[in-house]
């Protein structure tokens, strides 16, 4: 049986690049609630590169598990570029990985704290610093969450020097911050 996530997300290429570079990854996920880590773990050989994942769906867990500062959460809120960046740094630090990924956003059906449905912030933290992207995704909750995972995998591939470019077919409109 074919895994529908594997067909929709280029996770096999990501795991191959991570393995080739001896690079490990960890996630801190809010709106995707572990879907990114599960997608990576679904690829044979992922155990050599996936250090772990933090599911930080509740705002207080963003601070207590992923070390997002209380100041950032109070000032910018849980759906913000600064929060995604700190989630990525927290995942990398807490899990002892080379690359950390943070995902936060609004999957719907209702807006949150003034952010429209489909607003997603993706943070990457590695040896050379951090990068944050704002995504505008469309669809229902599942489609938005899957598109966020796909965008995260695609951006990790890009950051590792892989061949993937952002895929407009999933409604991904990245905007670097």
C-alpha positions as a printed Julia matrix, in Angstrom:
177×3 Matrix{Float64}:
   0.0    0.0    0.0
   1.32   3.44  -0.93
   1.62   5.99   1.87
  -0.45   9.04   0.77
   1.88  11.4    2.63
   4.95   9.99   0.93
   3.29  10.53  -2.44
   2.41  14.14  -1.61
   5.61  15.19   0.17
   9.22  14.75  -1.09
  10.37  13.26   2.23
  12.42  10.49   0.6
  14.66  13.08  -1.07
  14.99  14.94   2.24
  16.04  11.84   4.18
  18.55  10.93   1.44
  20.1   14.43   1.6
  20.22  14.38   5.4
  21.85  10.93   5.4
  24.38  11.91   2.72
  25.43  14.95   4.74
  25.38  13.23   8.13
  22.84  15.84   9.22
  20.19  15.36  11.89
  16.85  17.15  12.17
  14.28  17.89  14.87
  10.9   19.6   14.75
   8.75  21.81  16.97
   5.25  21.78  15.54
   2.12  23.66  16.44
  -0.5   23.59  13.66
   0.93  20.39  12.13
   0.89  18.61  15.51
   3.69  16.17  14.69
   2.74  15.56  11.06
   6.14  16.78   9.81
   8.1   14.46  12.11
   5.75  11.58  11.27
   6.22  12.21   7.55
  10.01  12.12   7.88
   9.8    9.02  10.09
   7.77   7.27   7.4
  10.83   7.07   5.15
  13.06   4.0    5.58
  16.37   5.07   7.1
  14.89   8.08   8.89
  16.07   6.75  12.24
  19.6    7.83  11.35
  18.59  11.47  10.8
  15.43  12.26  12.79
  16.34  13.16  16.38
  12.8   13.88  17.53
   9.9   16.25  17.55
   8.06  18.48  19.96
   4.31  18.89  19.6
   3.61  22.35  21.01
  -0.01  22.87  20.04
  -0.82  24.74  23.26
   0.78  28.17  23.67
   2.26  27.41  27.11
   4.06  24.36  25.68
   5.81  26.56  23.13
   7.58  28.1   26.11
   8.01  25.1   28.42
   9.07  22.53  25.8
  10.51  24.52  22.89
  11.91  27.43  24.89
  10.05  30.2   23.04
  10.43  33.23  25.29
   7.4   34.34  27.28
   8.14  37.87  26.06
   7.84  36.79  22.41
   4.59  34.94  23.08
   3.12  37.92  24.97
   4.3   40.53  22.47
   4.02  38.75  19.1
   1.71  35.84  19.92
   1.86  32.16  19.04
   1.4   32.81  15.31
   4.39  34.96  14.39
   7.7   34.89  12.57
   9.59  35.33  15.84
   7.74  32.38  17.35
   8.55  30.13  14.37
  12.2   31.12  14.59
  12.38  30.34  18.3
  10.52  27.05  17.75
  13.18  26.03  15.22
  16.01  27.03  17.55
  14.29  25.25  20.43
  13.83  22.04  18.45
  17.47  22.09  17.42
  18.69  22.77  20.95
  16.36  20.55  22.98
  16.72  17.56  20.64
  20.43  18.04  19.9
  19.96  18.21  16.12
  21.94  19.91  13.38
  18.78  21.38  11.82
  15.67  22.56  13.66
  12.3   23.26  12.07
   9.48  25.27  13.62
   5.92  25.44  12.29
   3.13  27.64  13.63
   0.03  29.04  12.01
  -3.71  28.98  11.49
  -5.26  25.88   9.92
  -8.83  27.09  10.43
 -11.69  27.06  10.21
 -11.55  30.42  12.0
  -8.94  33.21  12.03
  -6.71  33.42  15.12
  -5.47  36.61  16.78
  -6.08  38.63  13.62
  -4.33  36.12  11.34
  -6.4   34.72   8.47
  -6.78  31.0    7.92
  -3.81  29.7    5.94
  -1.22  31.97   7.56
   1.79  29.79   8.41
   5.26  30.67   9.65
   8.09  28.25   8.96
  11.38  28.6   10.79
  14.66  26.82  10.06
  17.64  26.89  12.42
  21.0   25.43  11.52
  24.71  25.87  12.09
  24.75  28.99   9.92
  21.82  30.78  11.56
  18.08  31.02  11.14
  15.6   31.68   8.37
  11.86  32.34   8.6
   9.24  32.26   5.88
   5.64  33.39   5.88
   3.34  31.15   3.86
  -0.16  31.9    2.62
  -1.88  28.56   2.16
  -5.41  27.77   1.0
  -7.82  24.94   1.66
  -9.4   23.08   4.54
  -7.54  22.17   7.75
  -6.01  18.99   6.32
  -4.92  20.68   3.08
  -3.3   23.58   4.95
  -1.49  21.26   7.36
  -0.25  19.02   4.53
   0.86  22.05   2.5
   2.78  23.34   5.53
   4.57  19.99   5.86
   5.33  19.96   2.15
   6.7   23.51   2.34
   8.89  22.59   5.32
  10.3   19.52   3.57
  10.86  21.52   0.37
  12.65  24.31   2.24
  14.85  21.83   4.1
  15.78  20.24   0.77
  16.6   23.68  -0.64
  18.69  24.6    2.41
  20.62  21.33   2.06
  21.37  22.03  -1.59
  18.76  19.69  -3.05
  16.86  20.0   -6.29
  13.38  21.0   -5.18
  11.93  24.45  -5.74
   8.79  25.63  -3.92
   5.76  23.89  -5.39
   2.97  26.28  -6.35
   0.61  23.35  -6.89
  -0.09  23.1   -3.16
  -1.06  26.77  -2.87
   2.29  27.63  -1.36
   3.12  31.3   -1.65
   6.26  31.74   0.4
   7.42  35.16   1.4
  10.77  35.5    3.11
  10.77  37.77   6.13
